Amino acid sequence: MNVKLTDLKRIVVAVDPATTSGDNADETGIIVVGSGPHIEIEGAEVICKIVNCKRHGYVLADVSGKYSPDEWAGIVTEQFHKWNADRIVAEGNQGGEMVESVVRSVFPSAPFKRVHAKQGKRTRAEPMAALYEQGRVHHCGSFPLLEDQLTTWTIDSGESPDRLDALVWGLAELGLTKFSGGVEYIEAMATECEQCGALNQKDALLCEKCNGKLPQSEPEPEPEPPEELHVQPTTLQLTSGVAGVDVGHTNYDANRAVVDAIRQFGPQRWTPFNSRR
């Protein structure tokens, strides 16, 4: 299966901006990522086996480097138009509003989103590492510097993994680690047309888009009838002076048994009625 650019549902340009410029400054991470269909690559070491998986992440470009603010803003704008992206995402922990101002100085109408890191780099990166382990992220090309950071960076390395950070922000914006119901739940329950790829209602017979025949799942086997249970008569110790009364006896007042039990053990603390308050 080959994935085309038109198959991608979303494309994001993610930026981890450096706060300074010059030879000793950190790099500005600029990564372009997209959200597209599930794919199984023949011969790959890791193949996605998640049931009803509908979306994978695709790394399209890495144009990170040491730039002045005007330079990286211009490159971000260029990549946005080149890939026909729908959003620019940038970390604003250090630069704050300055980051957005730099982007808008070059691209005034940019669909910009400023994100803030509330957790450490390692904690933020763990869900994205899980996506790689599941075979749900694919590199569309060779990105040696990015791949070096992904495979060698540790919390104790002392280096700023700007490319890795930008990648994490981009994949997070695509929502590949979320399954919160709504659209994701509907898509997971839908039946995909083998001819045009459109999603249809679970029990539909024909595709609404191309009118093709949809694959039908095998009916679930009927459950076996439960085994017959033999209930033994229950003996309660009652406060009315009658001990060891057989509740199963036809002459015993069942309501009186409940009242006596409440007197002995106390009323239950929770009921369906007081739980609604």
Secondary structure, 3 states (H helix, E strand, C coil): CCCCHHHCCEEEEEEECCCCCCCCCCCEEEEEEEEEECCCCCCCCCCCCCCCCCEEEEEEEECCECCCHHHHHHHHHHHHHHCCCCEEEEECCCCCHHHHHHHHHHCCCCCEEEECCCCCHHHHHHHHHHHHHCCCEEECCCCHHHHHHHHHCCCCCCCCCHHHHHHHHHHHHHCCCCCCCHHHHHHHHCEECCCCCCEECCCCCECCCCCCECCCCCCCCCCCCCCCCCCCCCEEECCCCCEEEECCCCCCCHHHHHHHHHHHHCCCCCCCCHHHC
